[in-house]
Amino acid sequence: MNAFFATIHTSFRRQLTYRAANLSGLFTNLMFGFFRAAVLIALYQEQTSVNGLSIRGAITYAGLTQSLIGVMSFFHWYDLMHTVYDGRVGADLLRPINYFSYWLGIDIGRAFGSLIIRGLPLFLVFSFFYNIILPESLIQWSLFALSIVFALLISFSWRFLVNLASFWTPNALGIGRFAFGLSWIFSGFYFPLALFPDWLANFCRLTPFGASLYFPIQVFIGNIRGAELLQGFLIQIFWIVTLVIFGHIILAQGVKKLVIQGG
Amino acid sequence: MRRNLSLLFRLLRIQIRSQLQYPASFVMEVLSQAMILGFFFAAFALTLSQFGDIGGWTLGEVALLWGLAEFSFGMMDMVFSGFDYDAFGPLVIKGTFDQLLLRPVNITLQVLGSRFVLRRLGKIIEGLIIFIIGLSLSNVDWTLGRILYIPVLILCQVLFFGSLFIFGATTTFWTKERLEILNVFTYGGSEIMSYPMHIFPRAIRLLFSFVVPAIFLSYFPMIYILDKPNPLNMPVFTSFLAPFIAISMFWLSLKFWRFGIKNYQSTGS
């Protein structure tokens, strides 16, 4: 357990050292947040609410998705893959810590660092420009925090699984691009899922991608309550359990297949 | 010149051949990329159907803007792959760029021939399909001038995006890393160009008119092609500035690139 926390700590500090990169990423995400918000405002025009999503909620959605990109590292993460191709994986597998936990530790540290240095400042700046919605009670803040932790676990397990493809093939980048493309599509990243036709929105909600982006945002802007809220958390837990178990099974298979290159 | 060109084609042929080693997986990747990218437009279309129009523009009209920008960006991203700062940055950091400088061949040509990402065909196909959707959904009063302006616009946009890539690649000589901020102008620029630009706040519009003059390459020209009213009250000639702006931008970017190479200091790694 000590090794796990040490991994988180080191990774967190590493993330904080890249100040220029973080700042430049922050500015980039902020600008995209402005773009998306402007599009939503132009769509809403005089309407205050569409499909239960208010214009304020939609604008908050645009800012929040951009704040969370870095934290969830949803669409671009090949770190594990790189270690497989340059041979570092050999040493990593020998560490006195479970391989999955090792990478999870790294990812938690990275996500936390990114949240502090990139996600939070971004949302703060965004909120100066727009009239956004904030959670109204301590309970809602806590539920949001919980949904974010779950979301990171889903996001990480998915990325771990995708990166494991590199244990089998010397060029898994194509698989990665496809897999991360699915995250783009089903997470509700482009436009709020609430603005989609019901059948599509409902489908996206059930996927691990909707569960790790759309759901936490819904909790934040407070347009999900009661049974639906509980259902959302259950979907998250289902995906965590499924993806973690699956990740371990695939890893066990992969280690048998793995050919370590060079070094 | 002829020697240079034949060398460039040779470099590109090697690139293409190596990428076509596994044709089935290549085709799969191109198609899946086209689908994934196309979903952004589909998501927009589904969202727009809840509202009807955006800033007075219909789905078909936006599709023309969108398809054009995607198609041109895809073309550029393939041809100017070597200047993609995501790939060029590491070249500078690792010192591989020094190797290129030592060779007795024009450096711009070597960078251009160093990478040719054929799978960008996915984006090109996607852009083309969206453009065709736009054609079928909108009522354009096609005159000869309008028909001829489309290919000119594509060429202008390719040069425009290309110049942004060259600018971006050049900055890595000093920054020694690719800065994500460049994405605001390249990928962000292409996203902005996909919408009727009067919907954006003034500050964003000014940024994309005077710093990165994207507005002259998609929105103003499309106003002429679709014969739409111009809520920004710009004079008619702004619809036809695209070639002038694209060529100037491209020329400037090459100047900057040469300046960067002159002042290049190796990382020494």
Interface residues (C-beta under 8 A of the other chain):
Chain A: A20 A21 S24 G25 F27 T28 M31 F32 F34 F35 A38 V39 I41 A42 L43 Y44 Q45 Q47 V50 N51 G174 R177 F178 G181 L182 W184 I185 Y190 F191 L195 F196 P197 L200
Chain B: S25 M28 E29 S32 Q33 M35 I36 F39 F40 A43 F44 L46 T47 L48 Q50 F51 I54 G55 E177 L179 E180 I181 N183 V184 G188 E191 I192 Y195 I199 F200 P201 I204
